[in-house]
Amino acid sequence: MKTYNIDHNGFYGDFGGAFIPEMLYPNVIELKENYNKIINEPQFQKEFEKLLKDYVGRPTPLYFAKRLSKKFNTKVYLKREDLCHTGAHKINNTIGQILLAKRLGKKRIIAETGAGQHGVATATVCALMGIKCIVYMGEVDIKRQAPNVARMKMLGAEVKPAKSGSKTLKDATNEAIRDWINNPIDTHYIIGSVVGPHPYPDMVAKFQSVIGFETKQQLKKIEGKEDPDYVIACVGGGSNAAGLFYPFLDNEKVKIICVEAAGKGVNSGESAATSVLGKEGIIHGSKTLLMQSDDGQITEPYSISAGLDYPGIGPMHANLYKSKRGEFISIDDKDAMRWGLILSQTEGIIPAIETSHAFAVLDKKKFDKNDVIVFNCSGRGDKDLETYIEYFNL
């Protein structure tokens, strides 16, 4: 049977793998050889599930959006990851990885962050476990995500600015990888998305898959069936999408929609629509689709949302695109911002701007009356209030 999940070599179809400098080899091999064994131990599972329940607040609700459903004459459900502790789905993964790091005897944690959500989630679990935390963040993102920077500092993390290149997520990732090469013995690098060298895309997807598995159980109770007709999520690197899609990957009756940031327009030169603009290449140790110039230099992505301006996508999503298993839709800044307001005023939920991109699909695509559509409401909008205030003159 054809599978859209990872194979034993760490590839999703043509994408994935671990294309890494020799100096990173020991770090990645240690993880690769141990992660599956550790995360399948009953004791690990027990501890992970307990923290997800008591600390993160899982299961998160699967909420039937009554007014949106009426407006678009279909059944719209929201998987409320915005209600997780720290305000986004990112913490599902950081809890899993910190438990893994402890079992590997690591004493220091590093992370990269774009919007700051993953940085906050990492700083949170480090505070919980009493482990030293360093977060790399692009200088530009530090300015536009000030509340999250303050949160990280309050939680005891050291926030180090990335001052090279576009000073955003890609550059923060480069700095974190440099740090990891220099500190292989005592440091674990918590990557926040389904990107990077194998085993990261698979490991992060597994920790996030709780989103999709809960959705199945919740739908069974509400709709009497486990499988929706559509699962829809925004994609930067793609961890919230991977988490929702995970249990449905090989069930082709469930349609998958990935929503990318078109920025100021797909062909405007200021966009992050990787599936349209990207070509096959290698970024941060993984073969995937990425935005690059004719001579293979990685080009600068742009999006109004700090969490979607990554020049690549996770290898799982690159494979969903190439195999046509997933449908890819690009949403520009204007529509994403408008949908931030629509969701706020229709359902009383202020979404992160990343998340707003996903909802804009309701304008772009016609759904049937009986279609069950699950959107991943991946984060809340507190961190974006500054952008909303400026954009709408609030």
SULSULFEN-V470226 format. One record per residue. N is the residue number from 1. RES is the residue in three letters. SS is DSSP state (~ for helix, > for strand, _ for the rest). PSI is psi as a letter, one per 20 degrees, with the letter a starting at -180 (999 if undefined). Layout:
BEGIN
n = <N:N>
res = <RES:RES>
ss = <SS:SS>
psi = <PSI:PSI>
END
This chain:
BEGIN
n = <1:2:3:4:5:6:7:8:9:10:11:12:13:14:15:16:17:18:19:20:21:22:23:24:25:26:27:28:29:30:31:32:33:34:35:36:37:38:39:40:41:42:43:44:45:46:47:48:49:50:51:52:53:54:55:56:57:58:59:60:61:62:63:64:65:66:67:68:69:70:71:72:73:74:75:76:77:78:79:80:81:82:83:84:85:86:87:88:89:90:91:92:93:94:95:96:97:98:99:100:101:102:103:104:105:106:107:108:109:110:111:112:113:114:115:116:117:118:119:120:121:122:123:124:125:126:127:128:129:130:131:132:133:134:135:136:137:138:139:140:141:142:143:144:145:146:147:148:149:150:151:152:153:154:155:156:157:158:159:160:161:162:163:164:165:166:167:168:169:170:171:172:173:174:175:176:177:178:179:180:181:182:183:184:185:186:187:188:189:190:191:192:193:194:195:196:197:198:199:200:201:202:203:204:205:206:207:208:209:210:211:212:213:214:215:216:217:218:219:220:221:222:223:224:225:226:227:228:229:230:231:232:233:234:235:236:237:238:239:240:241:242:243:244:245:246:247:248:249:250:251:252:253:254:255:256:257:258:259:260:261:262:263:264:265:266:267:268:269:270:271:272:273:274:275:276:277:278:279:280:281:282:283:284:285:286:287:288:289:290:291:292:293:294:295:296:297:298:299:300:301:302:303:304:305:306:307:308:309:310:311:312:313:314:315:316:317:318:319:320:321:322:323:324:325:326:327:328:329:330:331:332:333:334:335:336:337:338:339:340:341:342:343:344:345:346:347:348:349:350:351:352:353:354:355:356:357:358:359:360:361:362:363:364:365:366:367:368:369:370:371:372:373:374:375:376:377:378:379:380:381:382:383:384:385:386:387:388:389:390:391:392:393:394>
res = <MET:LYS:THR:TYR:ASN:ILE:ASP:HIS:ASN:GLY:PHE:TYR:GLY:ASP:PHE:GLY:GLY:ALA:PHE:ILE:PRO:GLU:MET:LEU:TYR:PRO:ASN:VAL:ILE:GLU:LEU:LYS:GLU:ASN:TYR:ASN:LYS:ILE:ILE:ASN:GLU:PRO:GLN:PHE:GLN:LYS:GLU:PHE:GLU:LYS:LEU:LEU:LYS:ASP:TYR:VAL:GLY:ARG:PRO:THR:PRO:LEU:TYR:PHE:ALA:LYS:ARG:LEU:SER:LYS:LYS:PHE:ASN:THR:LYS:VAL:TYR:LEU:LYS:ARG:GLU:ASP:LEU:CYS:HIS:THR:GLY:ALA:HIS:LYS:ILE:ASN:ASN:THR:ILE:GLY:GLN:ILE:LEU:LEU:ALA:LYS:ARG:LEU:GLY:LYS:LYS:ARG:ILE:ILE:ALA:GLU:THR:GLY:ALA:GLY:GLN:HIS:GLY:VAL:ALA:THR:ALA:THR:VAL:CYS:ALA:LEU:MET:GLY:ILE:LYS:CYS:ILE:VAL:TYR:MET:GLY:GLU:VAL:ASP:ILE:LYS:ARG:GLN:ALA:PRO:ASN:VAL:ALA:ARG:MET:LYS:MET:LEU:GLY:ALA:GLU:VAL:LYS:PRO:ALA:LYS:SER:GLY:SER:LYS:THR:LEU:LYS:ASP:ALA:THR:ASN:GLU:ALA:ILE:ARG:ASP:TRP:ILE:ASN:ASN:PRO:ILE:ASP:THR:HIS:TYR:ILE:ILE:GLY:SER:VAL:VAL:GLY:PRO:HIS:PRO:TYR:PRO:ASP:MET:VAL:ALA:LYS:PHE:GLN:SER:VAL:ILE:GLY:PHE:GLU:THR:LYS:GLN:GLN:LEU:LYS:LYS:ILE:GLU:GLY:LYS:GLU:ASP:PRO:ASP:TYR:VAL:ILE:ALA:CYS:VAL:GLY:GLY:GLY:SER:ASN:ALA:ALA:GLY:LEU:PHE:TYR:PRO:PHE:LEU:ASP:ASN:GLU:LYS:VAL:LYS:ILE:ILE:CYS:VAL:GLU:ALA:ALA:GLY:LYS:GLY:VAL:ASN:SER:GLY:GLU:SER:ALA:ALA:THR:SER:VAL:LEU:GLY:LYS:GLU:GLY:ILE:ILE:HIS:GLY:SER:LYS:THR:LEU:LEU:MET:GLN:SER:ASP:ASP:GLY:GLN:ILE:THR:GLU:PRO:TYR:SER:ILE:SER:ALA:GLY:LEU:ASP:TYR:PRO:GLY:ILE:GLY:PRO:MET:HIS:ALA:ASN:LEU:TYR:LYS:SER:LYS:ARG:GLY:GLU:PHE:ILE:SER:ILE:ASP:ASP:LYS:ASP:ALA:MET:ARG:TRP:GLY:LEU:ILE:LEU:SER:GLN:THR:GLU:GLY:ILE:ILE:PRO:ALA:ILE:GLU:THR:SER:HIS:ALA:PHE:ALA:VAL:LEU:ASP:LYS:LYS:LYS:PHE:ASP:LYS:ASN:ASP:VAL:ILE:VAL:PHE:ASN:CYS:SER:GLY:ARG:GLY:ASP:LYS:ASP:LEU:GLU:THR:TYR:ILE:GLU:TYR:PHE:ASN:LEU>
ss = <_:_:_:_:_:_:_:_:_:_:>:>:_:_:>:>:_:_:_:_:_:~:~:~:~:~:~:~:~:~:~:~:~:~:~:~:~:~:~:_:_:~:~:~:~:~:~:~:~:~:~:~:~:~:~:~:_:_:_:_:_:>:>:>:_:~:~:~:~:~:~:~:_:_:>:>:>:>:>:_:~:~:~:_:_:_:_:>:_:~:~:~:~:~:~:~:~:~:~:~:~:~:~:_:_:_:_:>:>:>:>:>:>:_:_:_:~:~:~:~:~:~:~:~:~:~:~:~:~:_:_:>:>:>:>:>:>:>:~:~:~:~:~:~:_:~:~:~:~:~:~:~:~:~:_:_:_:>:>:>:>:>:_:_:_:_:_:_:~:~:~:~:~:~:~:~:~:~:~:~:~:~:_:_:_:_:>:>:>:>:_:_:_:_:_:_:_:_:_:~:~:~:~:~:~:~:~:~:_:~:~:~:~:~:~:~:~:~:~:~:~:~:~:_:_:_:_:_:_:>:>:>:>:>:_:_:_:_:~:~:~:~:~:~:~:~:~:~:_:_:_:_:_:_:>:>:>:>:>:>:>:>:>:_:_:_:_:_:_:_:_:_:_:~:~:~:~:_:>:>:>:>:>:_:_:>:>:>:>:>:_:>:_:_:_:_:_:>:_:_:_:_:_:_:_:_:_:_:_:_:_:>:_:_:~:~:~:~:~:~:~:~:_:_:_:>:>:>:>:>:>:>:~:~:~:~:~:~:~:~:~:~:~:~:~:~:~:_:_:_:>:_:~:~:~:~:~:~:~:_:~:~:~:~:_:_:_:_:_:_:_:>:>:>:>:>:_:_:>:>:~:~:~:~:~:~:~:~:~:~:~:~:_:_>
psi = <p:p:q:j:a:q:r:i:j:k:q:o:c:i:q:c:a:n:n:q:q:h:h:i:g:g:g:h:g:g:g:h:h:h:g:g:g:g:i:i:p:h:h:g:g:g:g:g:h:g:h:h:g:h:g:h:k:q:q:q:q:o:p:o:n:g:h:g:g:g:h:j:l:r:o:p:q:p:o:m:i:i:i:q:p:i:j:r:i:h:h:g:g:h:g:g:h:h:h:g:g:g:h:j:k:q:i:p:p:q:q:q:q:f:i:i:g:h:g:g:h:g:h:g:h:h:g:h:i:l:q:p:p:p:p:p:p:q:h:g:h:h:g:i:l:g:h:h:g:g:g:g:g:h:j:j:q:p:o:p:p:o:j:r:c:i:k:b:g:g:h:h:g:g:g:g:g:g:g:h:h:i:m:h:g:j:p:p:o:o:p:i:a:l:a:a:q:p:j:g:h:g:g:g:g:g:h:i:i:h:g:g:h:g:g:g:g:h:h:g:g:g:i:j:q:h:p:r:h:q:p:p:q:q:o:e:g:k:h:h:g:h:g:g:h:g:i:i:g:j:n:i:h:o:q:p:p:p:o:r:o:i:c:j:p:g:k:i:i:n:r:k:m:h:h:g:i:q:r:p:a:p:p:l:j:q:p:a:p:q:p:q:r:h:j:j:p:p:r:p:r:p:q:h:p:h:i:i:m:p:i:a:r:q:h:g:h:h:h:h:g:h:i:j:h:q:p:p:p:p:p:r:g:g:h:g:g:g:h:g:g:g:g:g:i:h:i:k:o:o:q:q:h:g:h:h:g:g:h:i:h:h:h:i:q:p:q:r:h:j:p:o:p:o:p:o:n:h:q:r:j:g:i:j:h:g:g:g:g:g:g:j:l:999>
END
